[in-house]
Amino acid sequence: MAVYAGLNRVGFDIKDLLQEQHAAREQPEVFPPWFLKRFDFEGESTCSDFSTQRGKDQRVLAYSYYTTNGSPDYFRYLSQLHGTAKDVERLYPGWIMRIYHNTTSTDVFGRKELCRLYCENDHVDLCHIHDLPGLGNLNKRGVVGRMWRFAVMGDPTVEVFLSRDADSWVLDREAAAVHEWLRSGRSFHVMHDHPVHRALMMAGLWGAFNKNQTLMRKMRDRMFNSPRNLDKAYDQRLLLNIVWPVVKNDVLNHDSYTCLHPSHINATPFPTKREDNKYCGWGISKGTARRKLSKKSSGSASPCAAHDPAPRIAESAKLWKAVDRLHNTILSVASSTVHRLSPSAVQDVVFSNKKVTIDASTCDDHGHEWRSAVDGMKPTLLSMDAFMSTFYHLDLRRRCLSCLLTTYLRTALLATDMVVSCGWPKATQRSAPWSARR
């Protein structure tokens, strides 16, 4: 037996397992049926030794996490993984969430967060790209981070996989489309759920059955052996040139906007109605794309959308501008602070030299409207329900997190110190300027 990564998982020693697999092929009559069924594959998982000992027929959502410590997007990706893991467990029961990453001991916070994610979720596997079984060190091979998740292609332990973006939410709409694809008999799945989803294969919105593992490995290796290129669309160009010609006649394409394009073949509408202009592939850092979708939906209905267009949302323009401009700071604060809040906690948080007291004791299940105004301007209503819906991925304490983010926006808009709580009008008066603005 072996303990993996010094954590709380115990499994077969990989060398012993491979020896027993070989022996089982030579003398199957001496092995129990469960072993023969679970380990009748050849080779190892392209994730880790522990992934190999899970056995065959795994269903996997594959993610890449490669943001470096201190970069502007550090919290944008890392902080969402906890909520994503919970959504994967809810919407894809029995599936495995794989995270292909390059986190090392020098990234203390990133390593701590990934370890916590791994320990708290039995369905999460971490795949370190410096030492992937059968693939080696992807970093030394020049494989860019966006493509690490493609390592799942041809994995002998994986029956079916989905390639997803680390900064995208897992929506009910997406899961419904995936389950429709699984019943369709098609081997590949692609989704196009936004006007800008023009690529034939969106790198974070496709999936496949690993039926022909030799072919899948061949396509994967061709992409991994391609010249290194840091262009954001490089992974999609490789999918277009290497994968699409092979799969185009065996694909189900859920398409909301580009179904009439001649190259977007086998298009079908999404099986569920869009909610709040959230599209498959959307995340909290993609507010601009969501607004564009809102404008698009306000016009004539798309011929591709049997259950669309989506209803327009009524968030304040001022609010969304603040989110777009400040979201990196918001995520940084949320990741470092929210985990310490408790039902009776009162915390002081500093935003740009302004101290804000967060009172979590009044959080409840009801949405509240927060009224903010600058002298001489009409008050702006900020919906707490909108915040809870938008930011809940960052932490299980989504109500208090909503209060934290709302507080930050109010502080930024009003440029003043204040003391607030999760309820209105229960906010404590701190100073005359704040009282006057009430």
RONU-708374 format. One record per residue (C-alpha): residue number from 1; x, y, z. Coordinates in nm, 2 decimals. Each point is the difference from the previous one (the first is absolute). Last residue first. Layout:
N
<nr->NUM	px->X	py->Y	pz->Z>
...
//
This chain:
438
<nr->438	px->-2.81	py->5.71	pz->0.43>
<nr->437	px->0.26	py->0.23	pz->-0.15>
<nr->436	px->-0.02	py->0.23	pz->0.30>
<nr->435	px->0.07	py->-0.28	pz->0.24>
<nr->434	px->0.31	py->-0.09	pz->-0.19>
<nr->433	px->0.13	py->0.36	pz->0.01>
<nr->432	px->-0.09	py->0.02	pz->0.37>
<nr->431	px->0.20	py->-0.30	pz->0.10>
<nr->430	px->-0.02	py->-0.36	pz->0.09>
<nr->429	px->-0.37	py->-0.08	pz->-0.02>
<nr->428	px->-0.06	py->-0.37	pz->0.04>
<nr->427	px->-0.18	py->-0.18	pz->-0.29>
<nr->426	px->-0.33	py->-0.15	pz->0.11>
<nr->425	px->-0.20	py->0.16	pz->-0.28>
<nr->424	px->0.09	py->-0.23	pz->-0.17>
<nr->423	px->0.16	py->-0.33	pz->0.10>
<nr->422	px->0.34	py->-0.15	pz->-0.07>
<nr->421	px->0.18	py->0.26	pz->0.21>
<nr->420	px->0.18	py->0.33	pz->-0.07>
<nr->419	px->0.25	py->0.23	pz->0.17>
<nr->418	px->0.13	py->0.28	pz->-0.23>
<nr->417	px->0.30	py->0.19	pz->-0.12>
<nr->416	px->-0.05	py->0.21	pz->-0.31>
<nr->415	px->0.06	py->-0.01	pz->-0.37>
<nr->414	px->-0.37	py->-0.03	pz->-0.09>
<nr->413	px->0.05	py->-0.22	pz->-0.30>
<nr->412	px->0.30	py->-0.20	pz->0.12>
<nr->411	px->-0.14	py->-0.05	pz->0.34>
<nr->410	px->-0.34	py->-0.10	pz->-0.14>
<nr->409	px->0.18	py->-0.25	pz->-0.23>
<nr->408	px->0.20	py->-0.14	pz->0.29>
<nr->407	px->-0.31	py->-0.04	pz->0.22>
<nr->406	px->-0.18	py->-0.18	pz->-0.28>
<nr->405	px->0.29	py->-0.24	pz->-0.02>
<nr->404	px->0.01	py->-0.07	pz->0.37>
<nr->403	px->-0.37	py->-0.03	pz->0.02>
<nr->402	px->0.00	py->-0.25	pz->-0.29>
<nr->401	px->0.27	py->-0.19	pz->0.18>
<nr->400	px->-0.22	py->-0.01	pz->0.31>
<nr->399	px->-0.28	py->-0.16	pz->-0.21>
<nr->398	px->0.23	py->-0.22	pz->-0.19>
<nr->397	px->0.15	py->-0.17	pz->0.30>
<nr->396	px->0.09	py->-0.31	pz->-0.21>
<nr->395	px->0.27	py->0.21	pz->-0.17>
<nr->394	px->0.10	py->0.15	pz->-0.33>
<nr->393	px->-0.27	py->-0.16	pz->-0.21>
<nr->392	px->-0.28	py->0.20	pz->0.17>
<nr->391	px->0.10	py->0.32	pz->-0.19>
<nr->390	px->-0.27	py->0.06	pz->-0.26>
<nr->389	px->-0.31	py->-0.15	pz->0.16>
<nr->388	px->0.07	py->0.14	pz->0.34>
<nr->387	px->0.08	py->0.33	pz->-0.15>
<nr->386	px->-0.32	py->0.02	pz->-0.21>
<nr->385	px->-0.20	py->-0.10	pz->0.31>
<nr->384	px->0.17	py->0.29	pz->0.19>
<nr->383	px->-0.14	py->0.24	pz->-0.26>
<nr->382	px->0.18	py->0.34	pz->-0.02>
<nr->381	px->-0.24	py->0.29	pz->-0.03>
<nr->380	px->0.16	py->0.32	pz->-0.11>
<nr->379	px->-0.11	py->0.33	pz->0.16>
<nr->378	px->-0.03	py->0.31	pz->-0.23>
<nr->377	px->0.30	py->0.22	pz->0.02>
<nr->376	px->0.05	py->0.33	pz->0.19>
<nr->375	px->0.23	py->-0.15	pz->0.26>
<nr->374	px->0.10	py->-0.35	pz->-0.10>
<nr->373	px->-0.26	py->-0.27	pz->0.06>
<nr->372	px->-0.02	py->-0.36	pz->0.12>
<nr->371	px->-0.31	py->-0.19	pz->0.09>
<nr->370	px->0.05	py->-0.37	pz->0.07>
<nr->369	px->-0.29	py->-0.23	pz->-0.09>
<nr->368	px->-0.03	py->-0.31	pz->0.21>
<nr->367	px->-0.05	py->-0.36	pz->-0.10>
<nr->366	px->-0.11	py->-0.23	pz->0.27>
<nr->365	px->0.18	py->-0.31	pz->0.12>
<nr->364	px->0.17	py->0.16	pz->0.29>
<nr->363	px->0.32	py->0.17	pz->0.09>
<nr->362	px->-0.03	py->0.21	pz->0.31>
<nr->361	px->0.30	py->-0.14	pz->0.19>
<nr->360	px->0.24	py->0.06	pz->-0.29>
<nr->359	px->0.09	py->0.36	pz->0.10>
<nr->358	px->0.27	py->0.13	pz->-0.24>
<nr->357	px->0.18	py->0.31	pz->0.13>
<nr->356	px->0.15	py->0.21	pz->-0.28>
<nr->355	px->0.33	py->0.18	pz->0.04>
<nr->354	px->0.11	py->0.23	pz->-0.30>
<nr->353	px->0.37	py->0.00	pz->-0.08>
<nr->352	px->-0.06	py->-0.15	pz->-0.35>
<nr->351	px->-0.24	py->-0.26	pz->0.14>
<nr->350	px->0.07	py->-0.11	pz->0.36>
<nr->349	px->-0.22	py->-0.26	pz->0.16>
<nr->348	px->-0.12	py->0.01	pz->0.36>
<nr->347	px->-0.18	py->-0.32	pz->0.11>
<nr->346	px->-0.30	py->-0.08	pz->0.20>
<nr->345	px->-0.07	py->-0.37	pz->0.04>
<nr->344	px->-0.31	py->-0.15	pz->0.14>
<nr->343	px->-0.09	py->-0.24	pz->-0.29>
<nr->342	px->0.37	py->-0.05	pz->-0.07>
<nr->341	px->0.23	py->0.18	pz->-0.24>
<nr->340	px->0.36	py->-0.13	pz->-0.04>
<nr->339	px->-0.06	py->-0.16	pz->-0.34>
<nr->338	px->-0.12	py->0.34	pz->-0.13>
<nr->337	px->0.33	py->0.18	pz->0.05>
<nr->336	px->0.28	py->-0.11	pz->-0.24>
<nr->335	px->-0.21	py->-0.13	pz->-0.29>
<nr->334	px->-0.25	py->0.28	pz->0.02>
<nr->333	px->0.26	py->0.27	pz->0.02>
<nr->332	px->0.18	py->-0.13	pz->-0.31>
<nr->331	px->-0.32	py->-0.06	pz->-0.18>
<nr->330	px->-0.11	py->0.36	pz->0.05>
<nr->329	px->0.34	py->0.14	pz->-0.10>
<nr->328	px->-0.02	py->-0.19	pz->-0.33>
<nr->327	px->-0.36	py->0.10	pz->-0.05>
<nr->326	px->0.06	py->0.37	pz->0.03>
<nr->325	px->-0.06	py->0.15	pz->-0.35>
<nr->324	px->-0.25	py->-0.25	pz->-0.12>
<nr->323	px->-0.19	py->-0.01	pz->0.33>
<nr->322	px->-0.01	py->0.38	pz->0.02>
<nr->321	px->-0.13	py->0.02	pz->-0.35>
<nr->320	px->-0.26	py->-0.26	pz->0.09>
<nr->319	px->-0.13	py->0.21	pz->0.30>
<nr->318	px->-0.02	py->0.32	pz->-0.20>
<nr->317	px->-0.20	py->-0.17	pz->-0.27>
<nr->316	px->-0.25	py->-0.11	pz->0.27>
<nr->315	px->-0.11	py->-0.35	pz->-0.04>
<nr->314	px->-0.33	py->-0.05	pz->-0.18>
<nr->313	px->0.06	py->-0.32	pz->-0.20>
<nr->312	px->-0.16	py->-0.07	pz->-0.33>
<nr->311	px->-0.19	py->-0.32	pz->-0.05>
<nr->310	px->0.19	py->-0.26	pz->-0.21>
<nr->309	px->-0.08	py->-0.05	pz->-0.36>
<nr->308	px->-0.05	py->-0.30	pz->0.01>
<nr->307	px->-0.16	py->-0.34	pz->0.04>
<nr->306	px->0.01	py->-0.10	pz->-0.37>
<nr->305	px->0.31	py->0.20	pz->-0.05>
<nr->304	px->0.17	py->-0.05	pz->-0.34>
<nr->303	px->-0.23	py->0.24	pz->-0.19>
<nr->302	px->0.11	py->0.27	pz->0.24>
<nr->301	px->-0.29	py->0.22	pz->0.12>
<nr->300	px->0.00	py->0.36	pz->-0.10>
<nr->299	px->0.16	py->0.25	pz->0.23>
<nr->298	px->0.02	py->0.01	pz->0.38>
<nr->297	px->0.20	py->-0.32	pz->0.00>
<nr->296	px->0.29	py->0.16	pz->-0.18>
<nr->295	px->0.01	py->0.28	pz->0.26>
<nr->294	px->0.00	py->-0.25	pz->0.28>
<nr->293	px->0.27	py->-0.21	pz->-0.17>
<nr->292	px->0.21	py->0.31	pz->-0.02>
<nr->291	px->-0.05	py->0.05	pz->0.37>
<nr->290	px->0.11	py->-0.35	pz->0.07>
<nr->289	px->0.31	py->0.04	pz->-0.21>
<nr->288	px->0.09	py->0.31	pz->0.20>
<nr->287	px->-0.06	py->-0.18	pz->0.34>
<nr->286	px->0.24	py->-0.28	pz->-0.08>
<nr->285	px->0.21	py->-0.01	pz->0.32>
<nr->284	px->-0.30	py->-0.15	pz->0.19>
<nr->283	px->0.00	py->-0.30	pz->-0.24>
<nr->282	px->-0.18	py->-0.10	pz->-0.32>
<nr->281	px->0.10	py->-0.30	pz->-0.21>
<nr->280	px->-0.36	py->-0.11	pz->-0.06>
<nr->279	px->-0.20	py->0.32	pz->0.01>
<nr->278	px->-0.14	py->0.20	pz->0.29>
<nr->277	px->-0.25	py->0.25	pz->-0.14>
<nr->276	px->-0.20	py->-0.02	pz->0.32>
<nr->275	px->-0.12	py->-0.35	pz->-0.07>
<nr->274	px->0.02	py->-0.17	pz->-0.34>
<nr->273	px->-0.28	py->-0.25	pz->-0.08>
<nr->272	px->0.08	py->-0.36	pz->-0.02>
<nr->271	px->0.06	py->-0.26	pz->-0.27>
<nr->270	px->0.25	py->0.21	pz->-0.19>
<nr->269	px->-0.08	py->0.02	pz->-0.36>
<nr->268	px->0.16	py->-0.24	pz->-0.26>
<nr->267	px->0.28	py->0.03	pz->-0.24>
<nr->266	px->0.13	py->-0.30	pz->-0.20>
<nr->265	px->0.23	py->0.23	pz->-0.21>
<nr->264	px->0.15	py->0.33	pz->0.09>
<nr->263	px->0.20	py->0.04	pz->-0.32>
<nr->262	px->-0.30	py->0.13	pz->-0.20>
<nr->261	px->-0.08	py->0.27	pz->0.26>
<nr->260	px->-0.37	py->-0.03	pz->0.08>
<nr->259	px->0.06	py->-0.14	pz->0.35>
<nr->258	px->0.22	py->0.30	pz->0.10>
<nr->257	px->-0.22	py->0.15	pz->0.28>
<nr->256	px->-0.13	py->-0.25	pz->0.25>
<nr->255	px->0.19	py->-0.32	pz->-0.08>
<nr->254	px->0.01	py->-0.34	pz->0.16>
<nr->253	px->0.22	py->-0.19	pz->-0.25>
<nr->252	px->-0.01	py->-0.38	pz->0.01>
<nr->251	px->0.30	py->-0.15	pz->-0.17>
<nr->250	px->0.08	py->-0.31	pz->-0.21>
<nr->249	px->0.04	py->0.15	pz->-0.35>
<nr->248	px->0.23	py->0.28	pz->0.12>
<nr->247	px->0.22	py->-0.22	pz->0.21>
<nr->246	px->0.31	py->-0.06	pz->-0.21>
<nr->245	px->0.02	py->0.33	pz->-0.18>
<nr->244	px->-0.08	py->0.17	pz->0.34>
<nr->243	px->0.29	py->-0.15	pz->0.19>
<nr->242	px->0.32	py->0.12	pz->-0.17>
<nr->241	px->-0.06	py->0.33	pz->-0.18>
<nr->240	px->-0.29	py->0.13	pz->0.20>
<nr->239	px->0.12	py->-0.14	pz->0.34>
<nr->238	px->0.34	py->0.15	pz->-0.08>
<nr->237	px->-0.16	py->0.34	pz->-0.07>
<nr->236	px->-0.20	py->-0.02	pz->0.32>
<nr->235	px->0.31	py->-0.06	pz->0.20>
<nr->234	px->0.17	py->0.29	pz->-0.16>
<nr->233	px->-0.28	py->0.25	pz->0.07>
<nr->232	px->0.18	py->0.17	pz->0.29>
<nr->231	px->0.33	py->0.03	pz->-0.18>
<nr->230	px->0.28	py->-0.15	pz->0.21>
<nr->229	px->0.14	py->-0.22	pz->-0.28>
<nr->228	px->0.23	py->-0.29	pz->0.05>
<nr->227	px->0.06	py->-0.20	pz->-0.32>
<nr->226	px->-0.23	py->-0.31	pz->-0.03>
<nr->225	px->0.10	py->-0.31	pz->0.18>
<nr->224	px->-0.28	py->0.02	pz->0.26>
<nr->223	px->-0.26	py->0.05	pz->-0.28>
<nr->222	px->0.13	py->-0.30	pz->-0.20>
<nr->221	px->0.02	py->-0.20	pz->0.32>
<nr->220	px->-0.36	py->0.06	pz->0.08>
<nr->219	px->-0.11	py->-0.10	pz->-0.35>
<nr->218	px->0.19	py->-0.32	pz->0.02>
<nr->217	px->-0.12	py->-0.07	pz->0.35>
<nr->216	px->-0.36	py->0.03	pz->-0.12>
<nr->215	px->0.06	py->-0.22	pz->-0.30>
<nr->214	px->0.15	py->-0.28	pz->0.22>
<nr->213	px->-0.27	py->0.04	pz->0.26>
<nr->212	px->-0.28	py->-0.05	pz->-0.25>
<nr->211	px->-0.30	py->0.00	pz->0.24>
<nr->210	px->0.12	py->0.28	pz->0.23>
<nr->209	px->-0.34	py->0.17	pz->-0.02>
<nr->208	px->0.03	py->0.37	pz->-0.06>
<nr->207	px->-0.05	py->0.35	pz->0.14>
<nr->206	px->-0.01	py->0.37	pz->-0.11>
<nr->205	px->-0.06	py->0.33	pz->0.16>
<nr->204	px->0.33	py->0.13	pz->0.14>
<nr->203	px->0.20	py->-0.02	pz->-0.32>
<nr->202	px->-0.29	py->0.13	pz->-0.21>
<nr->201	px->-0.01	py->-0.22	pz->-0.31>
<nr->200	px->-0.14	py->0.15	pz->-0.32>
<nr->199	px->0.12	py->0.34	pz->0.12>
<nr->198	px->-0.28	py->0.26	pz->-0.02>
<nr->197	px->-0.10	py->0.01	pz->0.36>
<nr->196	px->-0.01	py->0.38	pz->-0.01>
<nr->195	px->-0.38	py->0.01	pz->-0.03>
<nr->194	px->-0.03	py->-0.22	pz->0.31>
<nr->193	px->-0.11	py->-0.36	pz->0.07>
<nr->192	px->0.21	py->-0.21	pz->-0.24>
<nr->191	px->0.04	py->-0.35	pz->0.14>
<nr->190	px->0.20	py->-0.30	pz->-0.13>
<nr->189	px->-0.05	py->-0.38	pz->0.06>
<nr->188	px->0.17	py->-0.30	pz->-0.14>
<nr->187	px->-0.08	py->-0.37	pz->-0.03>
<nr->186	px->-0.36	py->0.03	pz->-0.11>
<nr->185	px->-0.24	py->-0.26	pz->0.14>
<nr->184	px->-0.25	py->0.27	pz->0.11>
<nr->183	px->-0.04	py->-0.10	pz->0.36>
<nr->182	px->0.33	py->0.14	pz->0.12>
<nr->181	px->-0.08	py->0.31	pz->-0.21>
<nr->180	px->-0.33	py->0.06	pz->0.19>
<nr->179	px->0.20	py->-0.03	pz->0.32>
<nr->178	px->0.24	py->0.26	pz->-0.12>
<nr->177	px->-0.27	py->0.24	pz->-0.09>
<nr->176	px->-0.17	py->-0.03	pz->0.33>
<nr->175	px->0.34	py->0.05	pz->0.18>
<nr->174	px->0.06	py->0.32	pz->-0.19>
<nr->173	px->-0.34	py->0.15	pz->0.08>
<nr->172	px->0.04	py->-0.10	pz->0.37>
<nr->171	px->0.32	py->0.21	pz->-0.01>
<nr->170	px->0.35	py->-0.08	pz->0.09>
<nr->169	px->0.16	py->0.34	pz->0.04>
<nr->168	px->0.30	py->0.10	pz->-0.21>
<nr->167	px->0.34	py->0.12	pz->0.13>
<nr->166	px->0.17	py->-0.34	pz->-0.01>
<nr->165	px->-0.11	py->-0.06	pz->-0.36>
<nr->164	px->-0.14	py->-0.34	pz->-0.09>
<nr->163	px->0.09	py->-0.31	pz->-0.21>
<nr->162	px->-0.25	py->-0.28	pz->0.05>
<nr->161	px->0.09	py->-0.36	pz->0.02>
<nr->160	px->-0.13	py->-0.35	pz->-0.07>
<nr->159	px->0.11	py->-0.35	pz->0.07>
<nr->158	px->0.32	py->0.08	pz->0.18>
<nr->157	px->0.24	py->-0.25	pz->0.15>
<nr->156	px->0.19	py->-0.06	pz->-0.33>
<nr->155	px->0.07	py->0.38	pz->-0.04>
<nr->154	px->-0.03	py->0.06	pz->-0.37>
<nr->153	px->-0.08	py->0.37	pz->0.04>
<nr->152	px->0.04	py->0.09	pz->0.37>
<nr->151	px->0.32	py->0.19	pz->-0.08>
<nr->150	px->-0.23	py->0.26	pz->-0.17>
<nr->149	px->-0.02	py->0.17	pz->0.34>
<nr->148	px->0.36	py->0.11	pz->-0.05>
<nr->147	px->-0.09	py->0.20	pz->-0.31>
<nr->146	px->-0.07	py->0.34	pz->0.16>
<nr->145	px->0.32	py->-0.03	pz->0.19>
<nr->144	px->0.23	py->0.00	pz->-0.31>
<nr->143	px->0.19	py->-0.32	pz->-0.09>
<nr->142	px->0.37	py->0.09	pz->-0.03>
<nr->141	px->0.13	py->-0.35	pz->0.07>
<nr->140	px->0.17	py->0.13	pz->0.31>
<nr->139	px->-0.34	py->0.12	pz->0.13>
<nr->138	px->-0.17	py->-0.33	pz->-0.10>
<nr->137	px->0.24	py->-0.20	pz->0.22>
<nr->136	px->-0.06	py->-0.37	pz->-0.07>
<nr->135	px->-0.28	py->-0.12	pz->-0.22>
<nr->134	px->-0.03	py->-0.37	pz->0.10>
<nr->133	px->-0.09	py->0.08	pz->0.36>
<nr->132	px->0.00	py->0.37	pz->0.04>
<nr->131	px->0.30	py->0.15	pz->0.19>
<nr->130	px->0.04	py->0.38	pz->-0.03>
<nr->129	px->-0.37	py->0.02	pz->-0.10>
<nr->128	px->-0.12	py->-0.07	pz->0.35>
<nr->127	px->-0.34	py->-0.17	pz->-0.02>
<nr->126	px->-0.23	py->0.07	pz->0.30>
<nr->125	px->-0.31	py->-0.22	pz->0.03>
<nr->124	px->-0.33	py->0.13	pz->0.14>
<nr->123	px->-0.29	py->-0.24	pz->0.06>
<nr->122	px->0.09	py->-0.06	pz->0.37>
<nr->121	px->-0.04	py->0.37	pz->0.07>
<nr->120	px->0.12	py->0.16	pz->0.32>
<nr->119	px->0.36	py->-0.13	pz->-0.02>
<nr->118	px->0.05	py->0.09	pz->-0.36>
<nr->117	px->-0.14	py->0.35	pz->0.04>
<nr->116	px->0.20	py->0.06	pz->0.31>
<nr->115	px->0.32	py->-0.12	pz->-0.18>
<nr->114	px->-0.08	py->0.23	pz->-0.29>
<nr->113	px->-0.05	py->0.30	pz->0.24>
<nr->112	px->0.32	py->-0.08	pz->0.19>
<nr->111	px->0.20	py->-0.03	pz->-0.32>
<nr->110	px->-0.13	py->0.33	pz->-0.13>
<nr->109	px->0.08	py->0.17	pz->0.32>
<nr->108	px->0.35	py->-0.13	pz->0.04>
<nr->107	px->0.11	py->0.04	pz->-0.37>
<nr->106	px->0.36	py->-0.09	pz->0.06>
<nr->105	px->-0.10	py->-0.36	pz->0.07>
<nr->104	px->-0.11	py->-0.04	pz->-0.36>
<nr->103	px->-0.33	py->0.05	pz->-0.19>
<nr->102	px->0.02	py->-0.12	pz->-0.36>
<nr->101	px->-0.36	py->-0.12	pz->-0.05>
<nr->100	px->-0.22	py->-0.25	pz->-0.18>
<nr->99	px->-0.32	py->0.00	pz->0.20>
<nr->98	px->-0.22	py->-0.30	pz->-0.03>
<nr->97	px->-0.36	py->0.00	pz->0.11>
<nr->96	px->-0.13	py->-0.35	pz->0.01>
<nr->95	px->-0.37	py->-0.10	pz->-0.08>
<nr->94	px->-0.23	py->-0.20	pz->0.22>
<nr->93	px->-0.26	py->0.27	pz->0.03>
<nr->92	px->0.04	py->0.26	pz->-0.28>
<nr->91	px->-0.23	py->0.28	pz->0.10>
<nr->90	px->0.04	py->0.00	pz->0.38>
<nr->89	px->0.36	py->-0.13	pz->0.03>
<nr->88	px->0.11	py->0.22	pz->-0.29>
<nr->87	px->-0.17	py->0.29	pz->0.17>
<nr->86	px->0.18	py->-0.06	pz->0.32>
<nr->85	px->0.34	py->-0.02	pz->-0.18>
<nr->84	px->-0.08	py->0.32	pz->-0.18>
<nr->83	px->-0.06	py->0.18	pz->0.32>
<nr->82	px->0.35	py->-0.10	pz->0.13>
<nr->81	px->0.16	py->0.07	pz->-0.34>
<nr->80	px->-0.12	py->0.36	pz->-0.01>
<nr->79	px->0.28	py->0.14	pz->0.22>
<nr->78	px->0.28	py->-0.14	pz->-0.21>
<nr->77	px->-0.11	py->0.15	pz->-0.34>
<nr->76	px->-0.07	py->0.37	pz->0.07>
<nr->75	px->0.22	py->-0.02	pz->0.30>
<nr->74	px->0.33	py->-0.01	pz->-0.20>
<nr->73	px->-0.14	py->0.21	pz->-0.29>
<nr->72	px->0.20	py->0.31	pz->0.08>
<nr->71	px->0.32	py->-0.20	pz->0.04>
<nr->70	px->0.15	py->-0.04	pz->0.35>
<nr->69	px->0.05	py->-0.37	pz->0.00>
<nr->68	px->-0.02	py->-0.15	pz->-0.35>
<nr->67	px->-0.32	py->-0.10	pz->-0.18>
<nr->66	px->0.03	py->-0.35	pz->-0.13>
<nr->65	px->-0.32	py->-0.19	pz->0.09>
<nr->64	px->-0.12	py->-0.22	pz->-0.28>
<nr->63	px->-0.34	py->-0.18	pz->0.03>
<nr->62	px->-0.13	py->-0.34	pz->-0.10>
<nr->61	px->-0.35	py->-0.12	pz->0.08>
<nr->60	px->0.03	py->-0.38	pz->0.02>
<nr->59	px->-0.22	py->-0.31	pz->-0.03>
<nr->58	px->0.21	py->-0.30	pz->0.11>
<nr->57	px->-0.07	py->-0.33	pz->-0.18>
<nr->56	px->0.32	py->-0.16	pz->0.14>
<nr->55	px->0.16	py->-0.03	pz->0.34>
<nr->54	px->0.03	py->0.25	pz->0.28>
<nr->53	px->0.35	py->-0.14	pz->0.04>
<nr->52	px->0.12	py->0.19	pz->-0.31>
<nr->51	px->-0.13	py->0.33	pz->0.14>
<nr->50	px->0.20	py->-0.07	pz->0.32>
<nr->49	px->0.32	py->-0.05	pz->-0.21>
<nr->48	px->-0.06	py->0.34	pz->-0.17>
<nr->47	px->-0.16	py->0.17	pz->-0.29>
<nr->46	px->0.07	py->-0.17	pz->-0.33>
<nr->45	px->-0.14	py->-0.32	pz->0.14>
<nr->44	px->0.22	py->-0.31	pz->-0.04>
<nr->43	px->0.04	py->-0.27	pz->-0.26>
<nr->42	px->-0.22	py->-0.30	pz->-0.09>
<nr->41	px->-0.36	py->-0.03	pz->0.10>
<nr->40	px->-0.16	py->-0.30	pz->0.18>
<nr->39	px->0.01	py->0.17	pz->0.34>
<nr->38	px->-0.35	py->0.06	pz->0.11>
<nr->37	px->-0.17	py->-0.31	pz->-0.15>
<nr->36	px->0.28	py->-0.24	pz->0.08>
<nr->35	px->0.03	py->0.14	pz->0.35>
<nr->34	px->-0.37	py->-0.03	pz->0.07>
<nr->33	px->-0.01	py->-0.35	pz->-0.14>
<nr->32	px->0.26	py->-0.13	pz->0.26>
<nr->31	px->0.33	py->-0.13	pz->-0.14>
<nr->30	px->0.12	py->-0.36	pz->-0.03>
<nr->29	px->-0.20	py->-0.08	pz->-0.32>
<nr->28	px->0.15	py->0.30	pz->-0.18>
<nr->27	px->0.34	py->-0.17	pz->-0.03>
<nr->26	px->0.22	py->0.18	pz->-0.26>
<nr->25	px->-0.21	py->0.32	pz->-0.03>
<nr->24	px->-0.03	py->0.00	pz->0.38>
<nr->23	px->0.38	py->-0.03	pz->0.04>
<nr->22	px->0.05	py->0.31	pz->-0.21>
<nr->21	px->-0.25	py->0.19	pz->0.20>
<nr->20	px->0.16	py->-0.12	pz->0.32>
<nr->19	px->0.34	py->0.13	pz->-0.11>
<nr->18	px->-0.15	py->0.33	pz->-0.09>
<nr->17	px->-0.17	py->0.03	pz->0.34>
<nr->16	px->0.32	py->-0.09	pz->0.18>
<nr->15	px->0.19	py->0.27	pz->-0.18>
<nr->14	px->-0.28	py->0.25	pz->0.06>
<nr->13	px->-0.02	py->-0.06	pz->0.38>
<nr->12	px->-0.37	py->-0.05	pz->0.04>
<nr->11	px->-0.20	py->0.27	pz->0.18>
<nr->10	px->-0.02	py->0.22	pz->0.30>
<nr->9	px->-0.12	py->0.36	pz->0.00>
<nr->8	px->0.03	py->0.24	pz->0.29>
<nr->7	px->0.29	py->0.21	pz->-0.11>
<nr->6	px->0.38	py->-0.06	pz->-0.02>
<nr->5	px->-0.03	py->0.03	pz->-0.38>
<nr->4	px->-0.15	py->-0.35	pz->-0.02>
<nr->3	px->0.02	py->-0.26	pz->0.27>
<nr->2	px->0.10	py->-0.34	pz->-0.14>
<nr->1	px->-0.11	py->-0.36	pz->0.05>
//
